[in-house]
Amino acid sequence: MSKLHLVFGGRVRDPQGLDFVDCAALDVVGIYPDYASAEKAWRSSAQRTVDDAAMKYVVVHLHRLLEPDAPDLA
């Protein structure tokens, strides 16, 4: 199975949390086939908004959502 990763971000209520203010306004950066390319996209997006503490970008491990009981081998 592919190790798909989703990168997205948006404005959060608290910079230490993941409570996004407006889910309709999320910036979906993309879906990537491996963590390395997802991290590169995340880093690029996060660095563009580094001066805005309320903006947060995250990497979601889609493969873990699709098969939560599968062992994580990599």
N, C-alpha and C positions, 0 to 999 in steps of 0.2 A: 504494500500500500504506500502511496505517496505520503510524504510528511509535509502536508500543506500548512501554510502559515498565512494569517490575515494581518495586515497592518492598517490601523485606522487611528484617528484622533479627533479631538474636539475640545471644547471649553468644559472644564470641570468646576464644580462648586468649591472643592478643596484640593489644592495641588498634591496633597498626600493621598487622595482617594481616587476612586474611579466612578464617581457619580457625575455623569455627563449632563450638562445643562440642557442641551437641545439635541436629542437623538436624530432629528430630521436634518440637522446641519452638520452631522459627522463627516469628516473628510476620510473617505475610504481610499487609501493609497493603493492597495492591491492585494492579490493573493499570490504567494510565492511557493516554489517547489521545495525549498529547503530553508533552514534557519539562517544561514549565512546571507542569502540574498534578501530575506525579510529584515534582518538586522541592518543591512546596508540601507534599505528603503526607510526603515524606522529612524535611523541616525540622521539621514538627510532631512526628513520631515521635521524631526525634533529640533535640529539645529536651525532650521528656517524660523522657528518660533521661539527660540531660546530666551528672548527678552520678554515674553508673555508668560508669566507664571501660571496663568489659568488655562493654558493650552497644554494638552498631554496627548502623546502618541503611544500606542501599545502594540505589542505583537501577541496574537492569539494563536495557540497551537491547535489548528482545526482538526488535525489527525487525532488528538486526544479527545475531542468532542465526538468525533465519528465513531471511535472505538475506545471508550474509556477504560475497559478492562484489559486492553492489549498491553503487553510489556513495552516500556519505552527503551528501545535498544540503542538509540542514538540521539 
